[in-house]
Amino acid sequence: MTSFLLTNAQSPSNSSAILGKLAKRKPKPKHPLKLHVWAGISRHGGTEIFIFEGIMAADLYIDILQTHLLPFINEKLQNHRFMQDNDPNHTSRVVKAFFEELGIN
């Protein structure tokens, strides 16, 4: 968070010297922890939340779908329409073939 020191000094030289000086910021860590979250929602409830580090490649996405989405669909959603964004991992040939093989639309 940035905070400014403001003053009501009358002299332009005083106010320009004080006005706008930034308060010291805490240094950011060189390699902050990054986590990603995947989850599915529907009007019948939600899937389990999957938290992971690193980059999601198509094979990891398929693994997430097999372990989290498919059990949810089989248990709660016999008739469903699966929606996702156009992330390249979601639209890859491998993922499209996975959806076609299992009848996920």
VEXBAFI-174090 format. One record per residue: residue number from 1; y, z, x of N, C-alpha, C, CB in turn. Coordinates in pm, 1 decimal, decimal comma. Glycine has a CB too. Example, Ala and Ser with C-alpha at 12.3 -4.5 7.8 and 13.67 -1.06 7.14 Angstrom:
% residues 2
  pos      n_yy      n_zz      n_xx     ca_yy     ca_zz     ca_xx      c_yy      c_zz      c_xx     cb_yy     cb_zz     cb_xx
    1    -569,0     780,0    1319,0    -450,0     780,0    1230,0    -330,0     780,0    1320,0    -447,3     904,6    1130,8
    2    -225,0     708,0    1285,0    -106,0     714,0    1367,0       3,0     787,0    1290,0     -59,8     572,5    1408,4
***
This chain:
% residues 105
  pos      n_yy      n_zz      n_xx     ca_yy     ca_zz     ca_xx      c_yy      c_zz      c_xx     cb_yy     cb_zz     cb_xx
    1    -116,7       0,0      85,2       0,0       0,0       0,0     122,5       0,0      89,4       0,0     121,6     -96,7
    2     218,9     -81,5      58,5     342,1     -89,8     134,2     448,5     -11,6      60,3     385,5    -236,8     155,7
    3     524,2      70,8     135,9     634,8     142,3      74,4     761,0     113,7     152,9     607,0     294,2      68,0
    4     872,4     103,8      83,6    1000,4      75,0     144,9    1087,1     198,5     140,5    1069,7     -42,4      75,5
    5    1168,4     215,0     244,7    1266,3     322,2     249,6    1397,4     266,3     199,1    1281,0     380,8     393,5
    6    1448,1     318,1      89,7    1572,1     269,2      31,4    1682,8     371,2      52,0    1554,0     238,8    -117,9
    7    1804,9     321,7      61,7    1919,3     410,7      77,7    2035,6     358,0      -5,1    1959,4     423,7     227,0
    8    2131,6     443,1     -32,3    2249,8     400,0    -105,1    2370,5     397,0     -13,0    2276,1     491,8    -224,5
    9    2349,4     365,5     113,2    2458,6     360,9     211,6    2561,2     255,6     172,1    2403,8     331,2     353,1
   10    2687,7     284,2     197,2    2796,4     193,6     160,4    2817,8      85,5     265,7    2925,3     271,9     139,7
   11    2793,4     116,5     387,8    2818,7      22,6     495,9    2702,9     -75,9     509,1    2840,9      97,4     628,0
   12    2732,0    -207,7     512,7    2624,5    -305,9     528,2    2544,1    -284,9     655,7    2681,8    -445,7     527,3
   13    2607,2    -238,2     762,0    2533,5    -219,4     887,2    2432,1    -105,4     873,4    2631,1    -190,3    1003,7
   14    2469,7       2,5     804,1    2376,2     112,9     783,4    2261,3      71,9     692,4    2448,7     233,6     724,6
   15    2293,3       4,8     581,4    2188,7     -29,0     485,6    2094,1    -133,8     542,1    2250,1     -78,8     355,3
   16    2144,6    -228,0     621,3    2054,1    -328,2     676,5    1962,8    -266,6     781,2    2133,0    -444,3     736,9
   17    2008,0    -161,9     848,6    1923,9     -96,9     948,5    1814,0     -15,1     883,1    2007,9      -8,2    1039,0
   18    1840,2      40,8     765,5    1743,8     129,0     700,3    1667,0      56,4     591,0    1814,2     250,6     642,0
   19    1736,1     -26,9     513,6    1676,0     -93,8     398,9    1567,6    -190,9     444,3    1783,1    -167,6     317,5
   20    1451,2    -178,1     387,0    1344,3    -272,7     415,0    1253,1    -236,0     530,0    1402,4    -403,0     442,0
   21    1276,2    -125,2     597,8    1182,4     -85,1     702,7    1052,0     -43,3     636,8    1240,5      30,9     790,3
   22     944,1     -97,3     684,2     813,1     -69,0     626,0     756,2      61,6     679,1     716,5    -183,4     654,6
   23     690,5     132,7     592,0     618,0     251,7     635,2     495,0     205,5     713,7     577,3     342,2     512,6
   24     447,3     285,5     806,0     331,5     247,4     886,0     207,7     239,7     798,4     309,6     346,6    1001,1
   25     128,2     136,0     818,9       4,2     117,6     745,3    -112,3     171,4     825,3     -17,9     -29,7     711,7
   26    -214,3     210,7     753,1    -337,3     251,1     820,1    -405,3     125,3     871,8    -431,8     331,5     724,0
   27    -462,0     129,1     990,3    -530,0       9,1    1041,6    -656,3     -19,8     960,9    -565,4      26,3    1191,1
   28    -682,2    -149,6     941,8    -802,1    -190,2     869,9    -919,9    -190,9     966,5    -783,4    -329,7     804,0
   29   -1038,4    -158,1     917,9   -1154,3    -164,8    1006,2   -1179,2    -308,8    1049,6   -1279,1    -107,2     936,6
   30   -1231,4    -325,0    1170,5   -1252,6    -458,5    1224,5   -1358,5    -534,7    1144,3   -1293,8    -449,9    1371,4
   31   -1463,6    -466,0    1101,7   -1570,9    -528,6    1024,4   -1598,8    -443,9     900,8   -1700,0    -545,3    1110,5
   32   -1520,0    -462,3     795,1   -1542,2    -380,4     675,0   -1675,1    -414,7     608,0   -1427,0    -399,7     575,2
   33   -1731,4    -316,2     542,3   -1856,5    -334,6     469,8   -1832,1    -425,4     350,1   -1915,1    -198,4     424,6
   34   -1917,7    -526,3     335,2   -1904,3    -618,4     222,2   -2034,9    -616,7     144,1   -1869,1    -763,8     270,2
   35   -2023,6    -591,2      16,8   -2138,7    -591,5     -72,4   -2115,7    -692,8    -182,9   -2164,0    -450,8    -131,3
   36   -2224,8    -752,4    -229,2   -2218,6    -845,4    -340,4   -2303,1    -788,7    -453,7   -2267,5    -987,7    -298,7
   37   -2263,6    -820,5    -575,3   -2332,8    -768,6    -693,2   -2370,3    -884,9    -783,1   -2244,7    -665,8    -769,9
   38   -2495,6    -886,0    -828,5   -2541,0    -983,9    -927,0   -2593,0    -907,5   -1047,0   -2650,9   -1078,9    -868,1
   39   -2558,5    -953,9   -1166,9   -2610,2    -894,2   -1289,7   -2599,6    -996,9   -1401,5   -2533,0    -763,5   -1326,3
   40   -2682,4    -981,5   -1501,7   -2677,8   -1067,0   -1619,3   -2647,4    -983,0   -1741,5   -2810,2   -1143,4   -1637,3
   41   -2571,9   -1039,6   -1835,3   -2539,1    -967,8   -1958,2   -2566,2   -1056,8   -2079,1   -2391,6    -921,3   -1957,0
   42   -2595,5    -992,9   -2189,8   -2612,2   -1062,8   -2316,9   -2577,7    -965,2   -2428,2   -2757,9   -1118,9   -2333,5
   43   -2579,2   -1012,9   -2549,5   -2551,0    -922,1   -2661,3   -2667,3    -825,9   -2685,4   -2522,0   -1002,4   -2789,2
   44   -2780,5    -850,7   -2621,3   -2896,8    -762,3   -2633,0   -2908,3    -665,2   -2515,9   -3023,6    -844,8   -2643,2
   45   -2808,7    -661,2   -2431,6   -2811,3    -570,3   -2317,4   -2790,3    -644,9   -2187,3   -2942,6    -494,1   -2312,9
   46   -2822,0    -579,3   -2078,7   -2800,2    -638,1   -1947,5   -2921,1    -625,7   -1858,6   -2682,5    -574,4   -1881,2
   47   -2921,2    -706,4   -1752,6   -3027,3    -699,2   -1652,9   -3002,3    -580,1   -1562,3   -3035,7    -830,2   -1570,7
   48   -3094,6    -556,8   -1473,7   -3070,1    -459,0   -1368,2   -2965,7    -517,6   -1274,0   -3202,4    -422,6   -1291,3
   49   -2886,4    -432,1   -1213,8   -2785,5    -475,4   -1118,4   -2852,4    -491,1    -982,7   -2666,5    -374,5   -1111,4
   50   -2821,7    -600,6    -915,3   -2876,1    -626,8    -782,6   -2760,5    -628,8    -684,2   -2956,1    -761,1    -778,8
   51   -2764,6    -540,2    -584,1   -2659,9    -529,0    -483,2   -2718,0    -575,7    -350,6   -2605,1    -382,4    -472,8
   52   -2644,7    -662,6    -282,0   -2694,4    -713,4    -154,6   -2579,5    -740,0     -58,2   -2776,1    -841,1    -176,1
   53   -2614,8    -748,0      69,6   -2519,9    -782,5     175,0   -2551,5    -923,0     223,2   -2525,4    -680,1     292,9
   54   -2457,9    -983,7     290,6   -2481,9   -1114,2     349,1   -2445,8   -1227,2     255,5   -2624,8   -1126,4     389,6
   55   -2501,0   -1342,2     286,8   -2468,5   -1464,3     214,4   -2579,9   -1496,8     116,0   -2446,3   -1581,8     311,9
   56   -2542,3   -1536,9      -4,0   -2642,5   -1576,0    -102,6   -2674,4   -1723,5     -83,7   -2593,2   -1548,0    -247,5
   57   -2794,1   -1750,5     -38,1   -2842,6   -1887,9     -28,5   -2928,8   -1914,7    -151,4   -2923,5   -1911,9     104,9
   58   -2968,3   -2038,6    -169,9   -3045,8   -2077,4    -288,4   -3176,2   -1999,0    -298,1   -3075,5   -2227,6    -285,5
   59   -3243,2   -1975,1    -184,8   -3370,5   -1901,6    -189,9   -3350,7   -1756,6    -232,2   -3439,6   -1906,2     -53,8
   60   -3241,9   -1692,5    -188,7   -3212,3   -1555,8    -233,6   -3178,3   -1556,1    -382,3   -3095,4   -1494,9    -151,5
   61   -3104,9   -1656,0    -427,6   -3069,0   -1665,3    -568,9   -3194,2   -1678,6    -655,4   -2974,7   -1784,7    -592,9
   62   -3288,3   -1761,5    -613,5   -3413,4   -1776,9    -687,7   -3491,1   -1645,9    -689,5   -3499,3   -1888,6    -626,4
   63   -3492,4   -1575,2    -577,1   -3560,0   -1445,5    -571,5   -3496,3   -1346,6    -669,0   -3555,8   -1389,0    -428,4
   64   -3363,7   -1344,7    -675,9   -3293,4   -1256,4    -770,0   -3330,0   -1293,3    -913,7   -3139,4   -1265,4    -749,4
   65   -3332,2   -1422,3    -942,6   -3366,6   -1466,4   -1077,4   -3509,3   -1426,4   -1113,9   -3349,8   -1617,8   -1089,6
   66   -3601,2   -1440,9   -1019,6   -3741,1   -1406,2   -1047,2   -3760,2   -1256,2   -1069,5   -3830,0   -1452,5    -932,3
   67   -3690,4   -1175,3    -992,6   -3711,7   -1030,6   -1001,8   -3624,9    -961,0   -1105,7   -3686,9    -968,4    -869,0
   68   -3511,0   -1020,5   -1143,0   -3419,4    -952,7   -1235,4   -3397,5   -1027,7   -1366,5   -3287,2    -931,9   -1168,5
   69   -3381,6   -1159,1   -1359,3   -3353,4   -1234,4   -1480,9   -3478,7   -1260,3   -1564,3   -3287,9   -1365,6   -1445,7
   70   -3585,0   -1309,3   -1501,6   -3705,9   -1344,6   -1577,4   -3765,9   -1227,7   -1654,3   -3809,6   -1400,3   -1484,2
   71   -3779,1   -1109,3   -1594,7   -3830,5    -996,7   -1675,3   -3741,0    -965,9   -1795,6   -3843,8    -871,4   -1588,1
   72   -3610,5    -977,1   -1778,8   -3516,9    -951,6   -1888,1   -3532,9   -1055,4   -1998,7   -3372,4    -951,5   -1836,2
   73   -3541,5   -1183,1   -1959,5   -3559,1   -1290,2   -2058,7   -3690,6   -1271,3   -2134,4   -3556,1   -1429,5   -1990,2
   74   -3798,0   -1245,5   -2061,3   -3929,2   -1230,7   -2125,3   -3934,6   -1111,2   -2219,5   -4037,3   -1216,9   -2019,8
   75   -3863,3   -1005,5   -2186,2   -3867,0    -883,9   -2268,5   -3773,1    -891,0   -2388,6   -3831,5    -763,3   -2183,9
   76   -3653,0    -945,7   -2368,7   -3550,7    -933,3   -2473,2   -3501,1   -1064,2   -2532,1   -3435,5    -860,2   -2419,2
   77   -3517,5   -1175,3   -2463,9   -3453,4   -1298,8   -2509,0   -3552,8   -1413,9   -2514,1   -3336,6   -1334,7   -2417,3
   78   -3616,9   -1432,7   -2625,9   -3707,9   -1545,9   -2637,5   -3630,2   -1676,8   -2651,7   -3802,2   -1526,6   -2757,2
   79   -3525,9   -1676,7   -2730,0   -3436,8   -1792,4   -2743,2   -3308,3   -1758,4   -2670,2   -3409,2   -1828,7   -2894,3
   80   -3276,7   -1834,4   -2569,2   -3160,9   -1800,6   -2488,3   -3091,9   -1926,9   -2436,7   -3202,2   -1710,7   -2371,3
   81   -2970,9   -1910,6   -2393,9   -2897,6   -2014,2   -2321,6   -2840,7   -1946,0   -2198,3   -2783,5   -2081,2   -2410,7
   82   -2886,5   -1989,3   -2082,7   -2844,1   -1929,7   -1956,2   -2717,8   -1999,6   -1908,2   -2956,4   -1939,4   -1849,3
   83   -2613,3   -1921,8   -1877,5   -2485,6   -1977,9   -1832,8   -2450,4   -1919,9   -1696,6   -2372,5   -1949,0   -1935,7
   84   -2393,8   -2005,6   -1613,0   -2350,5   -1964,8   -1479,6   -2235,5   -2053,4   -1435,4   -2467,6   -1972,0   -1378,1
   85   -2171,2   -2015,3   -1324,4   -2062,5   -2098,8   -1275,1   -2119,4   -2211,4   -1188,2   -1959,9   -2013,9   -1195,1
   86   -2031,9   -2290,0   -1130,3   -2076,1   -2405,3   -1052,5   -2084,4   -2377,0    -903,0   -1983,5   -2521,0   -1076,4
   87   -2119,2   -2256,3    -867,1   -2141,2   -2224,5    -726,8   -2246,6   -2320,3    -671,4   -2185,3   -2075,4    -708,7
   88   -2230,1   -2371,4    -550,1   -2328,1   -2464,9    -495,5   -2471,5   -2411,6    -494,5   -2288,8   -2501,8    -356,4
   89   -2489,4   -2281,3    -477,7   -2624,5   -2224,9    -482,3   -2684,2   -2233,5    -621,7   -2622,9   -2080,0    -436,0
   90   -2601,1   -2226,9    -722,5   -2649,4   -2231,8    -860,5   -2686,9   -2373,0    -902,3   -2544,2   -2176,5    -955,0
   91   -2629,6   -2471,5    -836,8   -2651,8   -2610,9    -876,4   -2734,9   -2689,2    -775,3   -2519,3   -2680,0    -896,2
   92   -2794,9   -2620,7    -679,6   -2875,0   -2690,9    -579,0   -3000,8   -2749,4    -642,0   -2912,4   -2596,0    -463,7
   93   -3060,1   -2847,4    -576,3   -3181,6   -2912,1    -628,6   -3295,2   -2811,5    -644,0   -3225,7   -3026,8    -536,0
   94   -3307,3   -2719,5    -549,0   -3415,0   -2619,9    -553,8   -3400,3   -2531,1    -677,0   -3415,2   -2533,7    -425,7
   95   -3279,3   -2487,1    -704,8   -3254,9   -2400,4    -820,4   -3273,1   -2478,1    -950,3   -3113,2   -2339,9    -814,0
   96   -3225,0   -2602,1    -955,4   -3244,5   -2684,5   -1075,0   -3392,7   -2704,8   -1103,3   -3174,8   -2820,4   -1058,7
   97   -3471,5   -2729,4    -998,5   -3616,6   -2746,4   -1016,0   -3679,2   -2616,9   -1065,4   -3683,2   -2790,6    -883,6
   98   -3632,7   -2503,2   -1015,9   -3681,6   -2372,6   -1061,0   -3655,3   -2354,4   -1210,4   -3614,6   -2258,9    -980,7
   99   -3534,1   -2387,4   -1255,8   -3499,7   -2376,3   -1396,5   -3585,4   -2468,7   -1482,6   -3352,6   -2407,5   -1416,8
  100   -3603,8   -2591,7   -1439,0   -3684,0   -2686,8   -1515,8   -3829,0   -2642,0   -1524,7   -3676,2   -2825,8   -1453,3
  101   -3883,7   -2592,9   -1413,9   -4023,3   -2548,2   -1411,8   -4048,9   -2434,5   -1509,5   -4061,8   -2504,4   -1272,0
  102   -3951,6   -2343,6   -1522,9   -3968,6   -2227,2   -1609,7   -3906,9   -2245,4   -1748,3   -3908,4   -2106,2   -1543,9
  103   -3845,4   -2358,9   -1772,7   -3787,1   -2382,5   -1904,9   -3662,3   -2302,4   -1932,5   -3886,9   -2352,4   -2009,5
  104   -3589,2   -2268,0   -1827,4   -3462,1   -2195,9   -1843,7   -3353,2   -2299,4   -1859,9   -3432,1   -2100,7   -1721,7
  105   -3279,5   -2290,9   -1969,5   -3175,0   -2391,6   -1992,7   -3038,5   -2338,1   -1960,3   -3177,7   -2439,6   -2136,1
***
